[in-house]
Amino acid sequence: MSSDRAPEVGPRSERVTISDIARRLEISKASVSYALNGRPGVSSQTRRRVLDLAEELGFQASSAAVALSASRSGTIGLVIARDPTVITAEGYYMRTLFGVEQYLNEADAALLLRLTGEGGEDLHVYRRWARQRRVDGFLLYDELDDDPRISLLGSLGIPGVLVTSRQHPGERDDIARLVTPEIETITVLLDHLKSLGHNRIAHISGPMAYIHERVRVELLTREGQRRDMTILHLEGTYEYDSGAALTREALTGCGRHDRPTAVIAGNDIMATAAQRTAGDVGLRVPEDVSIVAWDDSVLCVVARPRITAMDHGLMEKARLATDLLFQVIDGSTHLQRWSPVGTLLVRESTGPAPSPAPAARQDPA
């Protein structure tokens, strides 16, 4: 592991090269050249280390060193394969993009963003941008089973950071990972609801094709059993109509004594739909049913009552992922980091569980 201050390299009369700096800082020669020539594409920390060591050693750049810096674009790529109507409405990607841009502004680098459909169109974008050398690496979100992006980036020889809910699998690949500890969020959510007397919970998830949704279902089921809580899982799409329909199903499809007394919605949009639907079927929030959103946003704040939600620190999480990507581009072999644990923002949408549970209306709104 490298230190912030490199050891002495010998008499100052010897000519210092970028290879000397790269070897002592354990980064690539291209990264050294990039930093020395003031070009974007290396992290601010790496740039500072290079410049400090170069000054200490009395380094003078040659024309060859300057030429090396031209091999990078100073740009990273993000391809989002989601329905654009969901992306523009929910807070998750808006905050994520803002965090990425904050980091890139400080690093004097750029983001190349593309929104695609969910039918594999994104893979063509990865191939084209990599072959055209338009980006130096990619941020990857929404991990899938046997995710084709991982093997594709490996075959293209381009770095990537996957924001995921599971640790590195057993097989070897060169994709770095920023891991979200979902168990921490689930512990906080269930302990909060349990403390209010809730033992029957409806969980409205996003699409189960995503690894993070399956991890959440598995952990909710396990941790619910440990707390003697019954968890009803309903698969949604992150859209408002999906949240409304599934909330209605959960609240009207059971008898009065079996009806869930709390709903955990997989995003802020479905949480607002759950709250509206509860009122449509004659139930009060939180007196008759409590509502919790997995992700916080302004939607949760402007709702009435305001919705209890998890603040995952999405901007800081995006900054960490971006920093990890630049470290990998710089040649780092440390390919896994953990993102910080979120904070539960308790608001008026959660309250003590009713006893006995009131009946919900069966007629449509």
N, C-alpha and C positions, 0 to 999 in steps of 0.2 A: 504494500500500500504506500502511495506517495505521501510525502509530508508537504506542508505549505512552503517550507524553506529547503532548497536543495543543498546537498553537501558541496564542499569545495571541489572544483574540477581541475585544479592544477594552476600553474603559473599563468598570469594574465597575458604573457607574451604569446601564448598559443592561441591560434585563431579559433574562436567559438563558432560552431555551426548550429543550424536549426536541429540537426540530429542530436547534438549534445543536450539542447534544451528539451527536446521531445523525450529523450531517454531518461533524463532526470525527473521529469514531471510525469512520465509514464502515459504520454498521449501521442497522437500521430504527428508526423512532420507537417502534414497539411494543416492540422489544427494550430500548430505553432505559427506557421506562415500566415494563416488567416488572422490570428490575433495580432501579430506584429504589424500587419498592413491595414489594421483598422476596418476590416471587412466584417459584415454580419455573418452569423452562422455558428459562433461559439458562445458558450455561456459567459456571463459577466465574470463569474468566479474564475473560469479558465483563462479568460483574457487578462485578468489582473495578475494571476500567477505567472503567466508567460512574460508580461511586461516587466514585472518586478525582477524576475530572474535574468531577463535579457539586460536590464540596466545594471544589475549586480555584476554580471559577467562582461560588461562592455561590448555586447553583441552589436554588429553592424550588418544590416540586411544586404544580401546580394540580389542581383536581378533574377536569379533562379528561385530564390525564396519568395520573391514577389510573385513570380509566375504561378507558384503552387496554389496561391490563394484563389486563383481564377477557377479552380476545379469544383467549387461549390456555388450554389445559388443563393445561400443565405435565406432560404425559404423552407418551411415545413408544410406538409400537406395534411388536411383533414377532410375525409369523405364521409358524409352522413347519409346512410341508407335508411331513411325514415320518411314517413308521410309528411310533406312540408306543412300541412295544416296543423299537425300536432306540434312540430318543432317551433313554429311561430307562436303558438298559444301557451305552451308550458314553459316554466322557468328554467328547467334543467340545462338545456343547451344554450340559452341566452347567457346564463351566468358562466357556463363553461367557456364559451367563446370569449367573454369579457376577460376571464382569467388568463386565457392563452394570450390574448392581445396585450394585456398588461405586461406579461413577461417579455413578449417579443419587442415591445416598445423599448424596454430597458436594454435588451440585447441588440437593438438596431437590426432586427430580422423581420421576416414577413411570413404571413399565413396565406396559403392557397386553399380555398374552401370550395367544396362542391356538394350540393344536395342531389341525391339520386333516388330512384325508386328502390323497392325492396326485392327486385327480381334478379339480382346479380350484376346490375349495371355498374356498380361501384368497382368491380374487379377490372373492368376495362379502363377506368380512370387511373387506378393504381399502376397498371401496366404502362399506359401512355405517359403519365407524368414521370415515372421512373426512367423509361427509355429516352425521354426527351431531356432528362436531367433538370427538370423544373423544380424539384424539391430534393432536400438532403435527407429526409426521413418523414415518417408518418406517425400521427397519433391515431390509435384505434379504439373505438368505443363499441359497446353492445356485442360482446363476445358470443359466438355461436358454437354449437358442438362441431368438432372437427373443422374449426373455422378456416375457410379456404384462404383468407387473407394472410395467415401466418406462413403457410407454405409458399404462397405467392411472393411475399416480400423476401423470403429466404432465397427463392430461385432468382429473384431480381437483384439480390445482393444489396438491399437498401435497408437502413435501420428502421425500427418501429418500436413504439411503446404501446402496450395494450393496457387499458384501464379495465380492471377485471375484479370479480368477487372471489376468485379462487387462486391459490398459489400455483406456482409453476408445476405443470404436470410432470410425470415421470420421464417422458421422452425429452430429448434434447432439442431445443431450437434456439435461435438467436434473437428472439423477440424479448425485449425488456417488459417488465410488468409493474404497474402501480396497483397494489392490491387493497381493496376496500374490505375492512373487517366487518362483514354483515352481522356477525354474531353480537357485536357491541350494540348496533342499532336495535336488533330484535330484543335483546335483554332489556334495554331502556324502555322500549315500547310496551312490552308485555308486563314488566314490573309496574309501570305507571297504571296500566289498565287493571291489573290485579289489585293494586292498592285501592282502587275505586270500587272493587267488588265485581268486576266483569269477568265472567267465566266462559261466555259464549261469544266468539269473535268471528266476524266475516272478513276475510282477506280478499280484496279484489286486486289481482295482480295485473301486470302487463303480460305481453305474449310470452308463453313458456318456451319459445324457441331461443330466448336469450338466457344465457348461463346465469346471470345475476338473479333473474326471476326464479329459476329452479332452485338456486341456492337458498333464496329467501323462503320459499315454500318448505323446503326440507328442514331448515332451521326453525321456522315458526311451528311446524308440526312437532318437532322434537322438544323444543323449549316449552311449548304449550302443554304437552303431556307432563313434563316435569312440574308444572305449576297447576296441574289438574284443570286445564283450560281446554275447551273444545274449539278448534279452528276450522272454519268452513272456507275452503279455497274456491274462488271463482276466477276464471281466466278472462281478462279484458284486453283492450287494445290501446290503452292510454287516452282514448278519446272520450269526450263528454257523454255522448250517447251511450257508449259502452258502460261507463260508470253508472249512469242513470238506470239502464236496464238491469244490470247485475245487482245494484242496490235494491231495486224493487223486488227482484227475485229472492234475494236474501231475507228481506223484511216481511214479505207476504207469503213466502213458500213454506213457512213453518207454522206450527201452532204457537199460541201465545207463550207457552212455557218453554218452547224450544227456540224461539226467535233470538237471533244475535242481539246483544245489547250494545255492541260496539262494532264499528266498521273501520278497518285499516285499508285505505286506498293507495294504490301503487304510485300515484303521482298527484300533483295539486289539482289538475283538471278533473280527474275522477273523484277527488275528495269534495270539490265544490258541487259536482253532480250528485254525490251521495247525500250531501246536506240538503240540497233542494228536493231530492226525491223523498227523503224522510218526511219532510213537511207535506209533500203531495199525498202520502199515504196516511196522513193523520198523526204522525209522531213528532214530538218536540225534541230539539237538540239543545242541550244535552240531557234533558230530564228523562226522555224515553230511550234515546240511543245516542251514543257518543261517536264522534267522527275524528279520525286521525289521518293526516296526509304523510306519505313517505318522504316527500320533498316539499320544502317550504318555498313560498314565492309570495308576490304581492297579492295573488288571488286569495291566499289564506288569510291575509291581513284585512282585505276589504270585505270579505264575506261576513255575514251577520247571522249567528255569532261568529267571531273570528275562530279559525280552525287551528287546532293543535297540530304541529308539524315538526319534522326533523330538519334542522339546519345542518347540512353536510359540509358546509364550508366549500361550496363548489368552485368558487373562484380560486381559492388557495389550492384545492385539489388539482385544478387545471394547471396552475403554475408549477406544482410539483411534477406533474406528468410532462410538461414542456421542458422543465429543467432536466429531468431524467433523459428525455430524448436527446437534448444537446450534449449531455454527458456521454451517451452512447455514440453519438456522431463524433465526439472528440476521442473515442477509442476506449471508453470505460468498459470493463467486463463485469461490473456490478449490475446485474440485470433485474433486481427486484427491490422494491421499496414498499412500505406500508403507508397508506394515507391516514390522516388523523381521524379520530372518532368524532362523529357529529354531536350536536346538542339538541335535546328535546325542548321545543318552545311550547310550553303549556299555555293554552288559551281557553276561551270559553266553550269550545265545542266538546270538551270532555268533562264529565261529571260522574257522580256516584251511579252505579247500576241500579235500575228500577227493580222493585220487588213487590208484587209479581210484575212481569213484563206486560205492558198494555198491548191491546190488539191493534194490528195495522189494517187499513182498508184494502180490500181486494180490487176495487174498481180503479181503472186507469185514471191518470191525472187529466 
